Amino acid sequence: MLRLTTTRISPLLLLPSSRRSMSSLPYAFTPEQRAENVAQLKKWKEVAGRDAIMREFMFMDFSEAWSFMSRTSLLAEKIDHHPEWFNVYNTVSVTLTTHDTGGVSAKDIEMAKAMDGFSDGLMRESGEEVPVIVNIDSVKPS
């Protein structure tokens, strides 16, 4: 049986870009900061010859892969940070970099963590949780 849960992401990333202060604008990590932050992510690797990180996600079928991409796209639109990705059947290859800064930033780390949560929640094993981001303001009582 699948249970619905929420995935936590940085509240700052949920603000429309017009409401973020100048001090909250992303900046590219130094090589040391990038290595330290990427080390905290499971299965993400630095891209050789480029200031970016990548991961390949494998799902049970196309429907799970598409569900993962749909969830990610809703978050990407909300935080105005879009992944580079490629999908073939049950596989989604993702590259993250912050184009505005020319390299990996905190936005990429937050997006990677959220994507990890989305993918973990889609594994169809007994008792697995399915993370869902819900805008409570848009939910109407029945």
C-alpha positions in Angstrom: 0.0 0.0 0.0 1.4 3.4 -0.9 1.3 6.3 1.6 1.4 9.9 0.7 3.9 12.1 2.4 5.4 15.5 1.8 9.0 16.3 0.7 10.7 19.2 2.5 12.6 21.7 0.3 14.1 25.0 1.2 11.3 27.6 1.8 13.5 30.2 0.0 13.2 28.2 -3.2 9.4 28.3 -3.1 9.4 32.1 -3.3 8.7 33.6 -6.7 12.0 35.0 -8.1 10.6 38.5 -7.9 10.2 38.1 -4.1 13.8 36.9 -3.3 16.2 39.4 -1.9 19.4 40.2 -3.8 21.3 38.5 -1.0 19.4 35.3 -1.7 20.5 35.1 -5.4 22.5 31.9 -6.1 26.2 31.9 -6.6 28.4 29.1 -8.0 30.1 27.1 -5.4 33.9 27.0 -5.2 35.3 23.6 -6.2 35.7 22.7 -2.5 32.1 23.7 -1.7 30.8 21.8 -4.7 32.7 18.6 -3.7 31.5 19.0 -0.1 27.8 19.4 -1.1 27.8 16.7 -3.8 29.3 14.3 -1.3 26.1 14.6 0.7 24.0 13.5 -2.2 23.4 9.8 -2.9 24.3 8.7 -6.4 25.0 12.2 -7.8 28.4 12.8 -9.5 30.3 15.7 -10.8 30.3 16.0 -14.6 33.8 15.8 -16.1 34.9 19.0 -17.8 31.8 21.0 -16.7 30.6 22.7 -13.5 27.5 20.5 -13.2 26.3 17.3 -11.4 24.4 14.4 -12.8 22.5 11.3 -11.9 20.7 8.5 -13.8 17.4 7.4 -12.4 16.0 3.9 -13.2 12.3 3.2 -12.6 10.1 0.1 -13.0 8.5 1.4 -16.2 7.8 4.4 -18.4 4.8 5.4 -16.2 7.0 5.8 -13.1 9.7 7.7 -15.1 7.0 10.0 -16.4 5.5 10.5 -12.9 9.0 11.4 -11.6 9.5 13.9 -14.4 6.0 15.4 -13.8 6.7 15.9 -10.1 10.1 17.4 -10.9 8.7 19.7 -13.5 6.1 21.2 -11.1 8.9 22.0 -8.6 11.2 23.3 -11.4 8.5 25.8 -12.5 7.8 26.8 -8.9 11.4 27.6 -8.1 12.3 28.7 -11.6 15.2 26.1 -11.9 15.0 23.6 -14.7 17.0 20.5 -15.1 18.7 19.3 -18.3 17.3 15.8 -18.7 16.8 12.9 -21.2 14.3 10.1 -20.9 14.2 6.7 -22.6 11.5 4.3 -21.3 12.3 3.8 -17.6 15.5 5.8 -17.5 15.8 9.5 -16.8 19.3 11.1 -17.0 19.5 14.4 -15.2 22.2 17.1 -15.3 22.0 20.1 -12.9 23.8 23.4 -13.1 22.7 27.0 -12.4 23.1 28.7 -15.7 22.8 32.2 -14.1 25.9 31.5 -12.1 27.8 29.4 -14.6 28.1 26.4 -12.2 26.7 24.3 -9.4 24.9 26.3 -6.7 22.6 25.7 -3.7 19.7 25.6 -6.1 21.1 22.5 -7.7 21.7 20.8 -4.4 18.1 21.5 -3.2 16.8 20.3 -6.6 18.9 17.1 -6.4 17.6 16.3 -2.9 14.0 16.8 -3.9 14.5 14.6 -7.0 16.1 11.9 -4.8 13.0 12.1 -2.6 10.6 11.9 -5.6 12.5 8.8 -7.0 12.7 7.1 -3.7 9.0 7.5 -3.2 8.2 5.9 -6.6 9.8 2.6 -5.9 7.0 0.1 -5.8 8.0 -1.9 -2.8 5.7 -2.7 0.1 5.5 0.2 2.6 7.3 2.7 0.4 6.2 6.3 0.8 5.3 8.5 -2.2 6.3 12.1 -1.6 3.9 14.7 -2.9 4.1 18.5 -2.8 0.7 20.0 -2.2 -0.3 23.6 -2.2 -2.7 23.6 0.7 -4.2 26.9 -0.5 -5.4 25.3 -3.7 -7.2 22.3 -1.9 -10.9 22.9 -1.4 -12.9 21.1 1.2 -15.2 18.4 -0.2 
